[in-house]
């Protein structure tokens, strides 16, 4: 899609050195157990540290695509008047919020942002970031399938969220997005492509988990002082992250085509993007390992 917009560059400055330690503490305090008894603290507590170690990449490792798509959307004449309403649907930290505000500022548009997640930890991180920026943000702790706001949204953004949903539930998710969007509103997201059965969740192999933990322990010596972590704890947190991580694959563009059609959403962009390999020696679900992603813009 040729939008005529260049992604605002460079991207937002994110205070990861300060917030990584907060994420660990808040995850231990706030993260919730799912119906199967699994707690998300292994994910939310370690993700920002992974980003500092360049083991994980924000927004799928292609944030410039998000900046360009958000800026292009924000610069369009607004259908409903007033402030543009945006929903962040699921998040690991405040990075999506930072990129939204960065793109909106680049085109001189104010965004009213709601951050939704089923866990309080990333919501607290978003509130903390918003307070540092001196800007308001609204947070909602619920399942997106249960979210029923009084007003709809003009834009919904998410990153690598589809992998949390079984194929049988994905049509419900896209129907929910259709209901949450106002007429003319857009859904922007990306998800890793993986040639694997979509109904079978993918995790780290034992070898991948071991290499990942070894790398985290080795790199922990280079963490900035506010986010310091000894090698032993870095290794144990990496192993817990690997044990926790299991995602349902997205196998092809056809899946998105079918989901969009079933929900009454039109495709404005659906293209394969290549993410940079952050640490080529390691690989696994959610890692910045140079995988291919599908970047998608849908419209109601």
C-alpha positions in Angstrom: 0.0 0.0 0.0 1.5 3.3 -1.0 0.3 5.7 1.7 2.5 8.7 0.7 3.8 8.8 4.3 7.2 8.2 5.6 7.5 6.6 9.0 8.5 9.1 11.6 12.1 8.5 12.3 13.7 7.8 14.7 11.0 6.1 16.8 10.1 7.1 20.4 12.6 6.9 23.2 11.5 4.2 25.6 12.9 4.3 29.2 13.6 0.5 29.3 16.5 0.9 31.7 14.1 2.3 34.3 11.0 0.2 33.6 12.5 -3.2 33.1 13.1 -3.5 36.9 9.6 -2.2 37.6 8.2 -4.8 35.2 9.9 -7.6 37.2 8.5 -6.3 40.5 5.0 -5.6 39.2 4.7 -8.9 37.5 5.5 -10.7 40.7 2.8 -8.7 42.4 0.1 -8.3 39.8 0.2 -11.0 37.1 -2.8 -13.3 37.1 -3.2 -17.1 36.7 -5.3 -18.3 33.8 -7.9 -21.0 33.9 -5.2 -23.7 33.6 -3.3 -22.3 36.6 -0.4 -20.8 34.5 0.7 -17.3 35.5 1.9 -14.7 33.0 4.6 -13.3 35.3 7.3 -15.2 33.4 6.3 -13.3 30.3 5.5 -9.8 31.5 8.3 -9.8 34.1 11.0 -10.6 31.6 9.9 -9.1 28.3 11.4 -5.6 28.8 14.7 -7.2 30.0 14.7 -9.3 26.9 14.4 -6.1 24.8 17.3 -4.5 26.6 19.3 -7.7 25.9 18.3 -7.5 22.2 16.7 -10.9 22.5 13.2 -9.6 21.9 12.1 -6.9 19.5 9.2 -4.5 20.0 6.2 -4.6 17.6 7.4 -7.7 15.9 10.8 -6.1 15.0 9.2 -3.8 12.4 8.0 -0.7 14.3 8.5 1.5 11.3 5.6 -0.3 9.5 3.4 0.6 12.5 4.5 4.2 12.5 3.8 4.6 8.8 0.4 2.9 9.0 -0.7 4.9 12.1 0.6 8.2 10.7 -1.2 7.6 7.4 -4.5 6.7 9.3 -4.2 9.7 11.6 -3.6 12.2 8.8 -6.8 11.2 7.0 -10.0 13.4 7.4 -11.7 12.1 10.4 -15.2 10.6 9.9 -16.7 11.3 13.3 -15.2 14.6 14.3 -13.4 15.3 17.5 -10.5 13.3 19.0 -9.6 10.1 17.3 -10.3 7.1 19.6 -7.7 4.3 19.6 -7.7 0.9 21.3 -4.5 -1.1 22.0 -5.8 -4.6 22.1 -3.4 -6.6 24.3 0.2 -5.5 25.1 3.4 -6.7 26.7 4.4 -3.2 27.9 4.0 0.5 26.9 5.8 0.3 23.5 2.7 0.4 21.4 1.4 3.5 23.3 4.8 5.2 22.8 4.6 4.5 19.0 1.0 5.7 18.8 1.8 9.0 20.4 5.0 9.4 18.4 3.1 8.9 15.1 0.2 11.1 16.1 2.6 13.9 17.1 4.4 13.6 13.8 1.2 14.5 11.9 -0.2 16.9 14.6 -3.1 14.7 15.7 -4.3 14.1 19.2 -5.2 10.5 20.1 -7.4 9.3 22.9 -5.9 6.0 23.7 -7.4 3.1 25.6 -5.1 0.2 26.6 -6.8 -3.1 27.1 -5.3 -6.3 28.6 -6.4 -9.2 30.7 -3.5 -8.7 33.0 -2.9 -5.6 35.3 0.9 -5.6 34.9 1.2 -4.1 31.3 -1.6 -1.7 32.2 0.4 -0.4 35.1 3.5 0.0 32.9 1.3 2.0 30.4 0.1 4.2 33.3 3.6 4.7 34.5 4.8 5.7 31.0 1.9 8.0 30.5 2.6 9.8 33.8 6.2 10.3 32.7 5.0 11.8 29.5 2.4 14.0 31.2 -0.4 12.6 29.0 -3.6 10.8 29.8 -4.3 7.2 29.0 -7.3 5.0 29.8 -6.7 1.4 30.9 -9.2 -1.5 30.9 -8.4 -4.9 32.5 -10.6 -7.4 30.7 -10.7 -9.9 27.9 -11.1 -8.1 24.5 -14.0 -10.5 23.7 -15.9 -9.0 26.7 -15.1 -5.4 26.0 -18.2 -3.3 25.4 -17.4 0.4 25.4 -20.0 3.1 25.2 -18.3 4.5 22.1 -16.5 2.6 19.3 -12.9 3.1 18.2 -11.5 4.7 15.1 -8.3 2.6 15.2 -7.4 -0.7 16.9 -3.8 -1.8 17.0 -2.1 -4.9 18.3 1.1 -6.9 17.8 1.5 -10.7 17.8 -1.8 -11.0 19.5 -3.4 -13.6 17.2 -1.1 -16.3 18.5 -2.9 -16.3 21.8 -6.1 -17.5 20.2 -7.0 -21.0 19.0 -8.2 -21.1 15.3 -11.7 -21.9 16.5 -11.8 -18.7 18.5 -10.2 -16.4 16.0 -13.5 -15.6 14.1 -14.9 -14.4 17.4 -12.0 -12.1 17.9 -12.4 -10.6 14.4 -16.2 -10.2 14.9 -15.4 -8.4 18.2 -13.0 -6.1 16.4 -15.7 -5.3 13.8 -18.1 -4.4 16.6 -15.6 -2.3 18.4 -14.7 -0.3 15.3 -16.7 2.7 14.1 -17.6 2.9 10.4 -14.4 3.6 8.5 -12.2 2.5 11.4 -9.1 0.5 10.9 -7.4 -2.6 12.5 -3.6 -2.6 12.3 -1.6 -5.7 13.4 1.2 -8.0 12.5 1.9 -11.7 13.3 4.7 -14.1 12.7 4.2 -16.5 9.8 5.0 -20.1 10.5 4.5 -23.1 8.3 2.9 -25.3 10.9 -0.6 -26.5 11.8 -2.5 -23.6 13.2 -4.4 -25.7 15.8 -1.1 -27.0 17.4 0.6 -24.4 19.7 4.3 -23.9 19.2 6.8 -23.5 22.0 10.6 -23.5 22.5 12.3 -26.8 21.9 14.6 -27.9 24.8 17.6 -27.0 22.7 16.2 -23.5 21.8 15.4 -22.9 25.5 18.9 -23.9 26.6 20.6 -21.6 24.0 18.2 -18.8 24.9 18.9 -19.1 28.7 22.7 -19.3 28.1 22.6 -16.2 26.0 20.5 -14.3 28.5 22.9 -15.2 31.3 25.9 -14.2 29.2 24.4 -10.8 28.1 23.1 -9.9 31.6 26.5 -8.5 32.5 25.8 -5.6 30.1 22.5 -4.5 31.5 22.4 -0.8 32.6 22.5 -0.3 36.4 18.8 0.4 37.0 17.9 -2.9 35.3 20.8 -5.0 36.7 20.3 -8.8 36.9 22.8 -11.4 37.9 23.5 -14.2 35.5 21.8 -16.9 37.5 18.6 -15.1 37.8 18.7 -14.1 34.1 19.1 -17.7 33.2 16.2 -18.9 35.4 13.9 -16.1 34.1 14.8 -17.0 30.5 14.0 -20.7 31.2 10.7 -19.7 32.8 9.8 -17.5 29.8 10.6 -20.4 27.4 8.4 -22.8 29.4 5.6 -20.3 29.5 5.6 -19.4 25.8 3.3 -21.3 23.5 1.6 -19.6 20.6 -0.9 -20.8 17.9 0.8 -20.3 14.5 -0.4 -18.2 11.6 0.3 -20.3 8.6 -0.7 -18.2 5.6 -2.2 -15.0 4.3 -5.3 -17.0 3.4 -6.2 -17.3 7.1 -6.3 -13.5 7.4 -8.3 -13.2 4.2 -10.9 -15.6 5.5 -11.1 -14.0 9.0 -11.5 -10.5 7.5 -14.2 -11.7 5.1 -16.1 -13.5 7.8 -16.1 -10.4 10.0 -17.0 -7.9 7.2 -13.6 -6.2 7.2 -11.9 -5.1 4.0 -8.2 -5.6 3.4 -6.2 -2.4 2.8 -2.8 -4.0 3.2 -1.6 -7.6 3.8 2.0 -8.0 3.1 5.0 -10.1 4.2 7.7 -8.2 6.1 11.1 -9.4 7.2 12.2 -8.7 10.7 15.8 -8.1 11.6 17.6 -10.9 13.5 18.5 -9.4 16.8 20.7 -12.3 18.0 21.2 -14.8 15.2 22.5 -17.5 17.6 19.1 -17.9 19.2 15.6 -18.7 17.9 12.2 -19.4 19.2 8.7 -18.1 19.5 8.5 -14.3 20.3 12.3 -13.9 19.9 13.8 -11.3 17.4 15.2 -14.0 15.2 14.6 -12.6 11.7 11.3 -14.4 11.1 8.8 -13.3 8.4 5.7 -11.6 9.6 2.4 -10.6 8.0 1.6 -6.9 8.4 -2.1 -6.2 8.0 -4.4 -3.2 7.8 -8.1 -3.9 7.7 -11.0 -1.5 7.5 -14.6 -1.6 8.6 
